[in-house]
Amino acid sequence: MTPQLVLIEWVDSHAGRGWRSFDEFQEIAKPLYCRSVGWLVVDNEECKLVVPHISGEMLQGCGDLVIPTAAIKKTTVLRKRG
């Protein structure tokens, strides 16, 4: 398999620290918008797995990140296979 280089835009949950007023909760009550770039190694119905660091000779990767498909807002191909 020859992976594609992709930019994935996705949303994630986040948590606060310490005490906050209820007014502050209203301001921060939204998902965290994330962007990740890497080589798309797994692409199935449940998730996409991207790896930012690869070694071409032995086809190994490091720094893998699994993103649930339901969290993905947009995927942009930066470099096609081959």
C-alpha positions in Angstrom: 0.0 0.0 0.0 1.3 3.5 -0.9 -0.3 6.0 1.5 -1.5 9.5 0.6 -0.4 12.6 2.4 -3.5 14.2 3.9 -4.7 17.1 6.0 -7.6 16.1 8.2 -9.8 18.7 10.0 -11.7 17.2 12.9 -13.3 18.0 16.2 -12.3 16.7 19.6 -13.5 17.0 23.2 -11.7 19.0 25.8 -11.8 19.6 29.5 -11.2 22.7 31.7 -9.3 23.0 34.9 -10.4 24.6 38.1 -13.5 26.4 39.1 -15.4 28.4 36.5 -18.6 30.5 36.6 -21.6 29.2 34.6 -21.2 32.2 32.3 -17.8 31.0 31.3 -19.2 27.5 30.6 -21.4 29.1 27.9 -18.4 30.7 26.2 -16.3 27.5 26.1 -19.1 25.0 25.3 -17.9 24.0 21.8 -15.7 21.2 20.4 -12.0 21.8 19.9 -11.3 22.2 16.2 -8.1 20.3 15.2 -6.0 19.9 12.1 -3.6 16.9 11.5 -1.3 16.2 8.7 0.1 12.7 8.0 0.3 9.7 5.7 -3.1 8.0 5.6 -2.4 4.4 6.5 -5.9 3.1 7.4 -9.1 4.4 6.0 -12.3 2.5 6.9 -15.8 3.2 8.0 -14.9 3.6 11.7 -11.7 5.7 11.5 -8.7 7.1 9.7 -5.2 6.4 10.9 -2.5 8.9 10.0 1.2 8.8 10.6 3.3 12.0 10.4 6.7 10.3 10.3 7.6 7.4 7.9 10.7 5.5 6.9 10.5 4.6 3.2 13.0 1.8 3.1 11.4 -0.5 5.7 7.9 1.1 5.4 7.6 2.0 9.1 5.7 4.8 10.8 5.9 6.7 14.1 3.4 9.0 15.8 0.3 7.3 14.7 -3.1 9.0 15.4 -6.5 7.3 15.0 -9.3 9.8 14.3 -12.9 8.5 14.5 -14.8 9.0 11.2 -17.7 10.7 13.0 -15.3 13.5 14.2 -13.9 14.3 10.8 -15.2 17.5 9.1 -12.9 17.6 6.0 -10.1 15.6 4.4 -7.8 17.2 1.8 -5.3 15.1 -0.2 -2.0 17.0 -0.2 -0.1 14.3 -2.2 -1.6 11.5 -4.2 -0.4 7.9 -4.1 2.5 7.0 -6.3 
